[in-house]
Amino acid sequence: MIYRLKNWLHRNRHPERYALLDGLLRNQAMTREQLLAKREHDLSEIIRHAYDRAPYYREKYAEVAAQGLAMGSLPILHKDEVIRHRDRLVAADFDWSALKIGNTGGSTGKPVSFYYDAFKGELMRAGMARSYMWAGWKPGEKILNFWGARQDIKSGPGFGQRVNAYIAAERTIGAYEYTEAELRAWAATIRSYRPVLLQGYASILAELARYVIDHKIPMPATLRGVFSTAEVLYGWQRELMERAFGCKVFNQYGSREIPNIACECRHGNLHVFTDMVYLESLDIEHERRLIVTSLTNRAMPFIRYDIGDSGRLKEGDCACGSPFPLMEIGLCRSNDLIRTRSGKRFYPSYFIHLLDGLEGIGQYQFVQREADKITLNLVAPGGLPAETLGALGERIRREVDAGMVLEVVYVDEIKRTVSGKHRFVISNPV
């Protein structure tokens, strides 16, 4: 079949990725006891590596090192530490010229930039492929992505891009804004492209699902799964997607700095990928906060990282037979759509990534109270240059709406909601 040819071509282009995938598939055949033993070994290795090689960890763990760097004695790593000490978190034996910079969306209100190497990128894609296989997807079969971040969209319709997309059997649609016309075009793309999987942000896929249902648009029988990522998946969104697309929705949990934390199986349970992360759920500030350690990122280790989300670990086994333990995610990454007077709707990640790469921002929050005005509340003690603010305002007028005004307000703090979450985009036009 054609997908097998594509898989062969893709394997030859990305041998490391597929070697890693083969290893991940072997891991999920382990027993629970074998997996947990592997996790403990990998955890000990990454902690020792971070302490020995990364200057900031050596300083941070100085007081507890004499006790043997036991996991429970290690202090939590907070986002503001990563922001302030980013370069000192990099392991000394890595070639700086081989590292890339990634940016988080700052779902908890603090945008974080981090370094990563090619291995992390390949392992991330291998981990995603393993998750897709839980839906019955096979390497070489088509995936259609709906991404809300410009940085994830490969620009240029050149021949090389088209060849790469064909071999990868993967197409990505920029979905940071959408109107009825875009929704109609996306539905048509699904029908013509006939993917096996859809993947994207919950809010975008739910809006598309509503459009498909309202207009009674038949979806192709090729669809086997919808992967929801990047934000909370609510029950009403899941129901819309399953009605519209005629297949199961799989919830994914991860972040840019630590991807592939957990994925949902066919029985609706979230399984923690303990061969890639060590996950804790601790009582912090009156909520069960998720603390995550990457077991694989040796370039810039994240040890006991407060990712900003809430959730809890669960006991017991799943009927799917997976040895990976269970978890529940709490209400996190709760966002709103920004709506313009002309009827456009913008996914929150568009506004999040407006601030990518900007230094000196502690926290931020976009608030829409009027149809033609967005207020950007900033915790930035040094302020931002006037030309930077001017460029942000101009970009919003150019890309969002010509009549949209950006108001910047400097504040000392941004209060959390009653549930303890920080909403980074709030839309409540009067």
Secondary structure, DSSP 8 states (H G I E B T S, - for coil): -HHHHHHHHHHHH-HHHHHHHHHHHHHTTS-HHHHHHHHHHHHHHHHHHHHHH-HHHHHHTTTTGGGT--GGGS--B-HHHHHHSGGGGS-TTS-GGG-EEEE---TTS---EEEE-HHHHHHHHHHHHHHHHTTT--TTS-EEEEES-GGGS-----HHHHHHHHHHTEEEEE-SEE-HHHHHHHHHHHHHH--SEEEEEHHHHHHHHHHHHHTT----TT--EEEEESS---HHHHHHHHHHHSSEEEEEE--SSS---EEE-TTS-EEE-TTTEEEEEEEETTEEEEEEEESS--SS---SEEEEEEEEEE-S--TT---S-EEEE-S-S----EE-TTS-EE-HHHHHGGGTT-SS-SEEEEEEEETTEEEEEEE-TT---HHHHHHHHHHHHHHT-TT-EEEEEE-S-----TTS---SEEE---
